[in-house]
Amino acid sequence: MSSLRFKATESAVSRPLGDVKKVEALKATSIYGKNVFTVAKMKDYLSKTTYKELVQFVEEGSQISRDIADHIAQAMKTWAIENGATHYTHWFQPLTGTTAEKHDAFFEPDDNGEAIEKFTGDALAQQEPDASSFPNGGIRNTFEARGYTAWDPSSPAFIFESIAGKTLCIPTVFVSYTGESLDYKAPLLKAVAAIDKAATDVVQYFDKSVSKVNASLGIEQEYFLVDLSLFHGRPDLQLTGRTLFGHMAAKGQQLEDHYFGAIPERVLAYMVDLENEALKLGIPLKTRHNEVAPSQFECAPMYEEINLAIDHNQLLMNLMEQVAIRHNFKVLLHEKPYSGVNGSGKHNNWSLITNTGINLLSPGKTPKNNLMFLTFFVNTIKAVFEYADLLRASIASHSNDHRLGANEAPPAIISIFLGSQLDEILEEVESARVAKKVKNDTNLWHGIPKIPELKLDNTDRNRTSPFAFTGNKFEFRAVGSSANSALPMTILNAIVAAQLIDFKTEVDKQIKKGTKKDLALLNVIRKYIKESKAIRFEGNGYSDEWAAEAEARGLSNIKSTPKALDVYVKEESLELFEKLGIYSKRESEARHEILLENFYKKLQIEARVIGEVVTSQIAPACFVYQNELIENVKGLKDLGLAKEAFSSQLNLVERISKHTNLILEKAEEMRQARKKANTIEETRERAIAYDEIVKPYFDEIRYHVNKLEKIVDDNKWPLPKLRELLFLR
């Protein structure tokens, strides 16, 4: 391992500029969507009748018949083969958090033994992958393997290129034989349908021409790059995605010179290559820049319909990995790959857009439009207030726990930042007096602030807020960089849908009693402003004062993942999910189980890696150097020198022995704690045991490794292997 790491460092440092892959930025308009079977392309391959039915489904969600599916399958096959594809796959998002695929060739032998190209509507609409080998939370027994992937026509098929060829990928949902969702996409689609109906019903108060509301999403993706040779020299990075041991570099991010700095040429070549490939797949990447930490970067696309945006982000993460290899890089998507510098997030920018092109979270110039804006703006705030713990659970993971609240990312306390302008407007709306008898809109708005048209920079940015309003959208900043955004977006759309349903019920009751519609709307809005006031916070979310204030306000501060996940199986959450048809009780309980298992299994892997590195690398290196010191002492004694001549060596032997023995002792205690935790049958209790009993050993072991590191640094030991092992950068 020692020679491997030295060679890796030498390779990374001496990599010649000529080794940088030369990439030309292609014109976006010439390649955008090249490898996507868009609705526009389908028109060239389908009959008018089939095309019309397909468009109707995409726009209205109507069902596609199996006959029409056959026609679409033939068109899709023809297009794919024309573009070089030899195989097809149902591309889905199981509860592993990544994507999955099983490839089948476009051929079958006919009766004469000849190969024919074949792809039917049945193959397009449904496939049967093994469901028992994916996380299911107890929904499926091991011996019950059947599960189904079903085509999602609202997300276009695409061709994925690799050095091994081209594959037609068909976005699908993944369900069990008994119908339960086994993926992230199916619940998301249900939540999107729920927000569509609830928001459309409320929009009808203002605009009868609106027949559909789409959730819009833009996902900013942060990531780290590390030279591939250095990555292969670190078993902890390879197995856990982060460094479990490490020495802080003298220069990190303290000079704040990396953020938005000039992009290194080698990194820029990677970014250009990534953008070219992403644009071919219809991923509208627009922004690239250096992030705060050294070797940290960000890319961001334009806004899209939410289902497509999430599919594109999952696909983008695959692309990032693939393209990085070409440039001798490894992409690190872990939320906190290095201690002491900023971690990575995935900021989800969410809004609601009508089919007439109106952003419901963007104020207009008239009182009526302002009232519509206030309706959706305040209902979103109220939803986050009522279901803050559910939002917290949606971004909970072992890796994100390292990032949240670490003076670089939003804290685990869910709050909303609005900016001074909007915060003042809500205060005025809440306190203004409105006459009960209203003759017209002008009288209604007498004394109520006429909200000005907001521009994108109407508020300052608050990097410490987990949920901030940023002009015409809300930015959910607490989502982790490795996460599938489908989960937090399923929860966000669900809670806002539930809140809009309650809002309409309250408004309709007042109207039924004779209150004018606009006054009824305003009355309920004012009530919600007052009730949800505790969730609004305009200050520094990193401060200790905010934690104390949040507690006084009654806001939760759930710092650990196992306890955050409990909300999934609380009665109010189960009722919410079942009322909206997003999760059944069984599905909610299964997801709770899966997320807990994922949490403790990742800790289990980290504990094993720490134990292996300590016992097989660090301790043996210490023993070797101790023996060298002992031999040196023996030689000096044999020469007849006084003890003072070798006292420093003896002192070093003693100090090394102390910390080495403690490292091995703690590693063994950690192993026993892990074994004990593994005997706990109840998943939640096992996860808590790993969090509270096993994980603390990580810091104890690192403490003594750091002490050894200081001894090395202070004494300038000549032994390369030990010095190298302890200075794991």
Summary of the structure (lengths in Angstrom):
residues: 729
radius of gyration: 29.1
end to end distance: 14.8
largest distance: 110.1
contacts: 2423
relative contact order: 0.10
helix: 51%
strand: 14%
